[in-house]
Amino acid sequence: MAGDLSGVRFLTVAEVAEMMRVSKMTVYRLVHSGELPAIRFGRSFRVPESAVQTAVDTPISDVG
């Protein structure tokens, strides 16, 4: 196995959207673009909670 996942908590797209206060479609876009790592289980995605925290804590650079 690639690694021990016993301590990793995985979240659904809906849970991630609620935590980040964005739509589920935004979460899907982040996953598909590679900005938010996720694992696919069948037809659904699961996102590690630590990846969500990292995304929230990462500052966004000023545009313009």
N, C-alpha and C positions, 0 to 999 in steps of 0.2 A: 504494500500500500504506500502511497505517496507520502503520507504523514498522519499523525494522530489528530483526528478531528473531534475527539471526545469533549474538548473544552470550547469548541466553536459553537456559537449560537447563530442559526440561520433564520433570516426573516423573509416573509413573503413580499411580493412587490407592493401589495396593499399596505403592509406594515411599514415598509420603507417610505412609501408616499406619505403616510400619516406622520412619520417621524420628521421628514424633511419638509413637510407642508407644501407638497407639490402634487400634481396629478400622477396617476399610475402611468399614463402615457409618457410623462417626463422621465420616470424611472426606467421604463422600457427603452427609451432613447439613450439614456446614460449607459445602460447595460449593453445595448447593441453597438454603441460607439466605443466601448471599452473603457469609458471613464469610471464605471462602477463595476467591479468584478462580481461575477455571479456564477452559480452552478446550475445547470439545467437538469431537472428531474422530470422526465417525460415531457409534458407540454408546458410545464411551469418552471419558473426560475426561483432560486433561493439565493439571497445575498448575505454574506457574513456580516454580522452586526459591527464588527471592527472596521469593515470597509465603509459602512455608512458613517460611522463616527469620524473616520479619516476624511471623508468627503465633506462633511459638515465643518470640520475644523480647518480645512485648507482654505486660505484666503484667496479671493478672486482678484486678479490684477485689474487695474483700472483700464478701461477702454475709452479711447478718445481723448 
